[in-house]
């Protein structure tokens, strides 16, 4: 009887899906990066909760906005969802004037993580403390490169903040995702990056400093930027979104699957293994949080004039 009622509601909304329909989880950054790792840790548990295959697709470029735009254009039927960090959904719509979407074009499903931001470098770089970074930047007179996951991303904005605080200049080199930055590290193209904590253990890097209010218990020996003399605090949160207009019953089903997935032992252990903190917010709370974050960065970008030249 219950199944019959659900089917009737589904037909009324026009979103009835076959049980075998494949769900595409779009990740807007490259394979091997934090968003991709979190998505693949969630993939099987989401599939089990939904009773449908979940396939991760990396759609990269332009600071994560290409993949995000694809999801906003997708049919709002629950078969295409987005796993995104803060940048493409809450920062880029204010940073880039030519985007085809805004936060309002997405429907929040759930938040799954909130990662401290950390400055990192290959172990053989010779950079150990923030003072080493500043000294090398001054010696290279603006030529020292640093990586980001795209203009307007947290890895970019946080380094702009450091340059202003320390009165230095460096050369910004954007990539399509953290996975590509890690390859550039291995190839010796550059030696400095600020991003999520999980990359430290995943790629055996040297942590220089956390951009947090207090030291991280997973890395108690690593100082904060505040301890190094620069009051810089940033986090990178991640969550799931669907296209705006996705019917309520579909959203409720996706939200329930997300909550179930983040509470599984496999996901918890996987996130612990890469030192990625889990932070779950339900649909309503995550929607409100996303709006608040979007407004915060709108104000920051307008106040600083930090906009894309595109």
C-alpha positions in Angstrom: 0.0 0.0 0.0 2.8 2.4 0.9 4.7 1.7 -2.3 1.5 2.3 -4.3 1.0 5.7 -2.6 4.6 6.7 -3.3 4.3 5.7 -6.9 1.0 7.7 -7.2 2.8 10.8 -5.8 5.7 10.3 -8.1 3.5 10.2 -11.1 1.7 13.3 -10.0 5.0 15.1 -9.7 6.2 13.6 -13.0 9.4 12.3 -11.5 8.9 8.5 -11.3 12.3 6.8 -11.8 13.0 3.2 -12.7 14.8 1.4 -9.8 17.7 0.8 -12.1 18.1 4.4 -13.3 21.7 5.5 -13.0 22.4 8.6 -10.9 25.2 10.8 -12.1 27.2 12.5 -9.3 29.1 15.3 -10.9 32.3 16.5 -9.3 33.4 19.9 -10.6 37.1 19.3 -10.0 39.6 16.8 -11.4 40.1 13.2 -10.3 42.4 12.7 -7.3 41.4 15.9 -5.5 39.5 16.3 -2.2 36.0 16.6 -3.8 36.7 13.6 -6.0 37.9 11.6 -3.0 34.9 12.5 -0.9 32.5 11.6 -3.8 34.1 8.2 -4.3 33.9 7.5 -0.5 30.2 8.3 -0.7 29.4 6.6 -4.0 28.7 3.1 -2.9 26.9 4.1 0.3 24.6 6.5 -1.6 23.9 3.8 -4.2 23.0 1.3 -1.4 20.7 3.9 0.2 19.0 4.8 -3.0 18.9 1.3 -4.5 20.3 2.7 -7.7 23.8 2.8 -9.3 25.7 6.1 -8.6 28.4 7.0 -11.1 30.9 9.8 -10.3 31.7 12.1 -13.3 34.5 14.7 -13.2 33.4 17.8 -15.2 36.2 20.3 -14.7 37.4 23.7 -15.6 37.0 27.4 -14.8 37.3 27.0 -11.1 34.6 24.3 -11.0 32.0 26.4 -12.7 31.7 24.2 -15.9 30.6 21.2 -13.9 28.3 23.3 -11.7 26.7 24.9 -14.8 26.0 21.5 -16.3 24.1 20.4 -13.2 22.0 23.6 -13.2 21.0 22.8 -16.7 20.2 19.2 -16.0 16.6 17.9 -15.8 15.4 18.3 -12.2 14.5 14.6 -11.8 17.1 13.4 -9.2 19.3 11.6 -11.7 21.9 14.4 -11.8 23.4 15.7 -8.6 26.5 17.8 -7.8 29.2 17.3 -5.1 30.9 20.7 -4.8 33.1 22.6 -2.4 32.3 26.2 -1.4 34.0 28.0 -4.4 31.8 27.1 -7.4 28.5 27.6 -5.6 29.1 30.4 -3.1 32.1 32.4 -4.4 32.3 32.1 -8.2 28.8 33.6 -9.0 30.1 36.9 -7.4 33.7 36.6 -8.8 32.8 35.9 -12.4 30.4 38.2 -14.2 29.8 35.8 -17.1 28.4 32.8 -15.3 25.2 31.3 -16.5 24.0 30.4 -13.0 23.6 31.6 -9.4 23.3 29.8 -6.1 19.5 30.0 -6.6 19.8 27.6 -9.5 20.8 24.8 -7.2 18.8 23.0 -4.5 20.8 22.0 -1.4 20.6 18.4 -0.4 23.1 18.1 2.4 26.5 19.2 3.6 29.0 16.3 4.2 32.3 17.9 5.1 34.0 21.0 6.4 37.8 20.9 6.0 40.4 23.1 7.5 42.6 24.9 5.0 46.3 24.2 5.1 49.4 25.5 3.2 51.4 22.6 1.9 54.5 21.8 -0.1 56.5 18.8 -1.3 58.8 17.5 1.3 61.9 18.3 -0.8 61.0 21.9 -1.5 63.0 23.5 1.3 60.0 25.4 2.6 59.2 24.6 6.2 57.6 27.6 7.8 55.6 30.6 6.5 58.7 32.7 7.0 60.5 30.5 4.4 57.6 31.2 1.9 57.8 34.9 2.5 61.6 35.0 2.2 61.6 33.1 -1.1 58.8 35.2 -2.5 60.8 38.4 -1.7 63.9 36.9 -3.2 62.2 35.9 -6.4 60.5 39.3 -6.7 57.1 38.2 -7.6 58.2 35.2 -9.7 57.5 32.5 -7.1 54.5 30.4 -8.3 51.7 29.1 -6.2 48.9 26.8 -7.3 45.1 27.2 -7.0 42.1 25.3 -8.2 41.0 28.3 -10.2 40.7 32.1 -9.9 38.3 33.0 -7.2 38.7 29.6 -5.3 39.6 29.5 -1.6 43.1 28.3 -2.5 43.4 31.5 -4.6 41.7 34.0 -2.2 43.6 32.7 0.8 46.9 33.3 -0.9 45.9 36.7 -2.1 45.1 37.5 1.6 48.6 36.3 2.6 50.3 38.4 -0.1 48.5 41.5 1.2 49.2 40.7 4.9 52.9 40.0 4.2 53.4 42.7 1.5 54.7 40.2 -1.0 53.9 39.2 -4.6 53.7 35.7 -6.1 52.7 34.3 -9.4 49.3 32.7 -9.4 49.0 29.4 -11.5 45.4 28.1 -11.7 44.7 24.4 -12.3 41.4 22.5 -12.9 41.6 20.7 -9.6 43.8 19.5 -6.8 44.6 16.3 -8.6 46.4 18.3 -11.3 48.2 20.4 -8.7 49.5 17.1 -7.2 50.8 16.1 -10.6 52.5 19.4 -11.0 54.1 19.0 -7.6 55.5 15.6 -8.6 56.8 17.1 -11.9 58.5 19.9 -10.0 56.6 22.7 -11.7 55.8 24.5 -8.5 56.0 24.0 -4.7 53.2 25.8 -2.9 49.5 25.2 -2.6 46.8 25.9 0.0 43.9 23.5 0.1 42.1 20.8 2.1 43.9 18.7 4.8 43.3 15.3 3.3 45.9 16.0 0.6 48.7 15.9 3.2 48.5 12.2 4.0 47.1 11.2 0.6 50.2 12.6 -1.2 52.8 12.6 1.6 53.3 16.4 1.7 54.8 18.7 4.2 52.2 20.8 6.1 53.4 24.4 6.5 50.6 26.1 8.5 46.8 25.8 9.1 44.6 28.7 8.2 42.5 27.9 11.3 41.8 29.6 14.7 43.5 26.7 16.6 45.9 23.9 15.9 44.5 20.7 14.3 44.5 17.7 16.6 45.3 15.4 13.6 48.6 17.5 13.1 49.4 18.9 16.5 52.9 19.9 15.5 51.8 22.2 12.7 51.3 25.9 13.6 48.5 28.1 12.6 48.8 31.2 10.4 47.9 33.3 13.5 50.9 31.8 15.3 53.0 32.7 12.3 51.8 36.3 12.6 49.0 36.4 10.0 45.4 36.4 11.0 44.0 34.2 8.2 41.2 31.7 8.8 39.5 29.7 6.1 37.6 26.5 5.6 36.4 24.5 2.6 33.1 22.9 3.0 31.5 20.4 0.6 28.0 19.2 0.0 25.5 17.8 -2.4 23.1 19.8 -4.6 20.4 19.1 -7.2 19.1 21.3 -9.9 16.6 23.9 -8.7 13.0 22.8 -9.2 13.7 19.2 -8.2 10.4 18.0 -6.7 10.1 17.7 -2.9 9.7 13.9 -2.8 12.9 13.5 -4.8 14.8 16.0 -2.6 13.6 14.2 0.5 14.8 10.8 -0.9 18.2 12.2 -1.8 18.6 13.9 1.6 17.7 10.7 3.4 20.2 8.8 1.3 22.9 11.4 2.0 22.3 11.2 5.8 22.5 7.4 5.7 25.7 7.4 3.6 27.6 9.8 5.9 26.8 7.7 8.9 28.1 4.4 7.5 31.2 2.9 9.0 32.9 2.7 5.6 32.5 6.5 5.0 33.5 7.4 8.5 36.6 5.3 8.3 37.5 6.5 4.8 37.2 10.1 5.9 39.2 9.5 9.0 41.9 7.8 7.0 42.5 10.9 4.9 42.0 13.3 7.9 38.8 14.9 6.3 36.3 16.1 9.0 32.7 15.1 8.4 30.1 17.8 9.0 26.6 16.8 8.2 23.9 19.5 7.7 20.4 18.6 6.6 18.6 20.1 3.6 17.1 23.2 5.4 20.2 24.0 7.4 22.6 23.5 4.4 20.4 25.7 2.2 20.5 28.5 4.8 24.2 28.0 5.4 24.9 28.2 1.6 23.0 31.5 1.4 24.9 32.9 4.3 28.3 31.9 2.9 27.3 33.3 -0.5 26.4 36.7 1.0 29.6 36.7 3.1 31.8 36.3 0.0 29.7 38.7 -2.1 30.5 41.4 0.5 34.2 40.4 0.6 34.6 40.5 -3.2 32.8 43.8 -3.5 34.8 45.4 -0.7 38.2 44.2 -2.1 37.5 44.6 -5.8 38.7 41.0 -6.3 36.9 40.0 -9.5 37.7 38.0 -12.5 38.9 39.8 -15.6 36.7 37.5 -17.7 
